[in-house]
Amino acid sequence: MRSHPAPFVRKSTSRPGLVLTCEHASNRLPGDTALGAPEEMLATHRGYDLGARQLSQMLLKRLGGELVASRYSRLYVDLNRDEDDPECIPEHMDSVRLSGNRLSSDARRLRLEQVHRPYHRAVDQAVRKALGHNRRAFLLSVHSFTPVLHGQPRNMEVGVLFDRHEKLARRLVQNLAMVGFSVEENQPYSGLDGLIYSANRHGNAHEIPYLEIEVRNDLLGPCLLQRTAERLLRALRPLLQARLG
């Protein structure tokens, strides 16, 4: 199966410095791919991060910088996982067997070469471009999470995920709380558990600060997206001003 020659979307503005990534932006599959996943699964948080692409685009428009976003579903290739992680190309999701992901070693390597590696090369290029303009850059990975998982409600609205940049994360947590969000550190997943692969990979490779944000996806629907984005912008701007000038 041939994949799209550019399995990512890359957009930029004339104000470099901020690099936004959105690893779970889309629930599309390339061509006539059949994974064995029902359409209703692809339409849920299992298939992609609902609202994350729209939020990323709003942040790019208002803050400037560059955005690299996935073109395909996380069920096809999860770009926020290391290539060697079995969940990068999952063979099961919940109780559903993804028969189209049961690949030979050669087929797996080909899919990674077509999708995973080009995406991460694009992020590397975006960071180099930012550093080339003003020698400073900041990487923010944008994700969303479902309000209920396995029957358990998640009452927090925003999570700030980090591993190395604790002070920076706590400053953003404080800013988010000041604009009215219910916010937690390293929730609903933890960067300390290795769950911010993309931000960690590129931030450390280029020695720039990085964080991941998780926004509850009911705040990213058509009625609330604009308000949520405005509040996030109020929290992010002072942080970026201090880091990028």
Buried (B, 14 or more C-beta within 10 A) or exposed (E): EEBBEEBBBBBBBEBBBBBBBBBBBBBBBBEEBEBBBEEEBBEBBBBBBBBBBBBBBBBBEBBBBBBBBBBBBBBBBBBBBBBEEEEBBBBEBEEBEBEBBBBEEEEBEBBBEBBBEBBBEBBBBBBEBBBEEEEBBBBBBBBBBBBEEEEEEBEBBBBBBBBBBEEBBEBBBEBBBEBEBEBBBBBBBBBBEEBBBBBBBBBEEBEBBBBBBBBBBBBBEEEEBEEBBEBBBBBBEEBBEEBBE
